[in-house]
Amino acid sequence: MLKEISIIKKNLETYQALESELNDSTELISLYKSEDIDGNLIDELTQSLIGFRKILEEFEIKMMLSGKDDTKNAILSINSGAGGTEAQDWAYMLSRMYLRYAEINNFKAEFLDILDGEEAGIKNCTILIKGEFAYGFLSNETGVHRLVRISPFDSNKRRHTSFASISVIPEAEENIDINIDDKDLKIETFRAGGAGGQHVNKTDSAVRVTHLPSGIVVGCQNQRSQHQNKASAMKILSSKLYDIEMNKIKEQEKKINSEKKDIGWGNQIRSYVLHPYRMIKDHRISFETGNVESFLDGNIQDLVQDLLSSQK
């Protein structure tokens, strides 16, 4: 309730700032229409209108994020497709893109689980992205992402096409009512891999939880103790089960997003072409950019906002 109050207060403050900017701009326009005008007044009016437009655009985006889960943290999962090392390297590139996106937009991001590839890249990973509206902004990233490039792993320098699947779900709240029976769980422990401090690879602290009825498998290895990793894994499981239940409700009400119904290989939502030309294209809207390096470096907010605007 306190979180909801805080969000409402921020929205009211933004509205009041817009009202104030509008009044100031209206007064300046009235002066502009009078005979007594100079260049300084025109500059002041221009800056006032620029400031008003910026606040208004930010406010419009926040108003679009009015869904039940939009304000929550996001759990983002990446799975490499068929293609071995090439696809696993692509999955790693995507993980870096989203980590950079989180950094640029003042979100906090951390790996909850990661499975390295045999030679390079990653087979899959789960990233928790914390911050207000993290899920709202990233929810449209769910789908298949396609990469076309000259493979750095092919000695003949041939062009390869790789796929990776992205899934984004809201982090479940602590008090969410998801009933998980212990007898439906298979819990395994193993040694964590990768860099992470002296405790890594010395104790069986990493935890993998399988929910037998649904077949969902989740894991966590970034915490220092087995107990902490199990708690984090259970939270991911609760979030995934919650997401399944919410999607059932959406299907019943026929309001589920059509782009999220069929997430399979060959049904890509976005293509990243690095050869023979350089272009990133989102297939759901008319968005294209040739600034591939910047996009892959996490500067994807323009597309994120365009996707939200297309749903108005």
N, C-alpha and C positions, 0 to 999 in steps of 0.2 A: 504493500500500500504506500509506503514511504517513497519507494522508487517511482511509482505511478504519479504521486504528487509532485515529485521533483521534475518529471518530464513535462507535466502540465504547466508547472511554474515557468520552465524554460520556454515553452511555446508561447505563453502569455507575455513573457519579457520580450521575445522576438517580435510578437505582434505589436507591442507597444513601441518598440524601436522602429518598426515599419511605419506606424502611425506618425511618429515624431518626424521621421525623414520625409514623409509625404507632406506634412504641414510645412516643413522648412522649404521644400522644393516648390510648393505652391506659392509661398510668399516670395521666393526669389523670381519665379516666373512672372508674378504680378509686377515686381520691380523692373523686370526685363522689358515688359510691355510699356512701361512708362518712358518718358523722354530722357530722364536723367540716368544714363547707363554708361558704364565704362568696361574696359576689358577685364578688369579684376572680377567684376560681378558675373560676367559670362563664365570665367574660369571657375568661380565658386559654384555656379549653377551646374556646370558640367560635372564637377567632382561630387556634388550632392546627388545628382541623378545616377552616377556610376555606383556610389555607395548604396543608394536605395535599391538599384537593380540587383546588386550582389546579395544583399540581405534577403530580398524577395525570392531569388532563385534558391537560396539555401533553405528558406522557410517552405517553399513549395515541395522540395525534396523530402523534408521532414514530414510534411503532411501526407505525402505518398506512403510513407512508412508507418501506416496506422494499423497494420495487421497485429494479431494477437501475439505473435512471436518476434516481430520485427526488432524490438528493442533488445533482444537477448544476445548473448555471446553465440558465436558460430563454431560448430565442429565441422571442419572441412577434411574430407578424405580423398586421397588421390590413389588410383590404381592404374598401373601400366597395362597396356594392351598386349596383344601378341606381337612378337618381333624381338624378343630377347633384349640384348644390351641397348639397341637403338631406342626401343620403347621405354626402357628403364631410365635412360638418360633424359628422355622427354619428360617423364614423370618428375625427375629431379628438377628440371628447368621450371616446371610449373610450380613446384613447391617453393622454389626461390622467388618466383614472381609474386606469389601470395604473401610470403614473408616480407618482401619489400613493400608490397601494398599496405600491409598492416603498419609497418614502420612509418611510411609516408603519411598515413592518415591517423596517426597517434593511437593505433590499437596495439594491444600486447598480444604476441603470438608465441606459442611454444609447441614443440612436438610432443604428442602424447604417446605415439608409437611410430616406429619406422623400421622397415625391412629393406636392407641394402641389396642391390643387385650383385650378381656374381662378379662382374668385371667393372661396371660403372653404374652410376645412377641408383635408383631405388625401385623396388617392386611395388611397394605401397607405403603410405604413411597416413597418419591422422594428426591434424593440427588444430589446436584450440586457439581461436582468435577472440580476444576479450575486448569489449568496448561497447558503448552505447550505439545501438543500431547496427552492430557487426553482422548479425544474421540478415537484417533487412537489406543491407547493401550487397551482401554476397550471395543471397539466395538464388539469383539468376545465373550463377556460375555452374549450377548443376547440369551435367550433360557430358557429351563426348567432345574432346578437344583434339584436333587433327594437326599434325605437323608434317610439312613437306620440306626436305632439305637434302643437300649433299651430305651423306653420312661421314662423320669423322672417324668411324670405326670400319669403313669399307676401304680397303687398299686400292680398289679400282675406281674410287670416287664416284660411285653411282648415286642416283637420287633415290631416297627412301621416303616412304610415308609411314608415320607412326601415330598411334592413338593412345590417349589416356582418358580415363573416366573420372569425373569430379562429382562428388556428392557433398552437399552442404545441408546440415540440419541444425536446428536451434538447440542450444545446450539446455537440458532439462533443469528445471528449478528444483531446489532441495525438497520442497514439499509436494512435488508432483505425485499424483496417485497412480503409480504403475506397480501392479502386483507381480512380483517375480518370485516364483517358488524355488527354493534351494534345490529340490530334486530335479528341476529342469536345467540345472547348470552343470557344466563340466569345467572345472577349474584346473589349469595347469600352470606350473611355475618353471622358469628357466633362467639362464643367465643373460643379463642384458648385454646388448652389443653396441659398439660405437663409442665415441668419446663421451665421457660423463663423470669423470672423477675416479678416485681410487676404489670406490665400492663396485664399479662396473666390472663384470666378468669374474668376480670373486665370490659372489653369493647368488643363490637362485631368487633374486628379488623381483624379476620381471614376471608379469602375470598375464595369462591368456584365458579369457572366459568365453565358453561356447554356450549359447542359449539353444538347447536341443529342439524345442518346438518350432522355432523360427529358422534355425540354422545360422543365426547371426554370430559372428566371431569378432570379439574385440580384444584389444590388448593394451597394456601400458607398461613402460619401462623407464620413464624419466624420473620417477620418484626414488628416494633413497631406500625405502623399505618395502617389503612385500605387502604389508598391510596398506600402505599409502597407494601402491600401484593397483591393488585390488579395488580400493575405494574409487579410484579414478576410472578404472575399467567398468565398474558397475554403473558409474554415472554416464559413461558413453553408451552403455547398453540401454539404460533407461531412456536416454535421448533418442536412440534409434527406434525403440519400441513405441515411444511417444509419437515419433514422426510417422510411423506406420499407422497408428491409430488415427492421427490427424488426417492423413491422406485418405483413409477409409471414409471419414466424415465428408471430406471434400468431394470424393467421388459420388457419394450418395446425394450430395447437394448439386452435383454437376458443375462445380466451380473450380475443379483442379486445373492447373495450368497445362495446356496441351503439350507444350514443349517438354514437360517433365514426365509425360506418360510413357514414352518410348525412348529409353536411354540405352542404346545398343550400338555396337560397332557399325559404321556406315550411316549413322544418324547424328552426325556431328552438329553441334550448335555453333562451332567456331573453327575456322581454318587459319593456321599460321604458316604462311608460305615464305620460305627463305631462298628458294631457287625454283624456277629460273628468274623470277622477279621477287620483290620483297613487299609483302602485303599481309595484313591481318584483317579478316572479314568475319563479322558476326552474321550468321545466316538467318537470324530471326528478325533483324531490322537492317535498314540500309546504312550500316556502319562499316567504314573501311578506313584504315590508316596505313601509311607507308613507313611510319616511324616505329619500326619493329623493335629496335634496341630499347627505346624508352618504354614501350608497352611491356616487353618482357622484363624490364627493370621495375615493374610494379605500378607504372603510371596508367592505370586502367579506369580511373574514376570517371572520366568523360563517358566511357561506354557504360559503366555501371549506372550513371544518371540517365543516359539515353534509354536504357532498358526499362528503368523505372518509369520514365515519362511515357514510354510506349504502352504502358499498362493503365494509363489514366482513363 
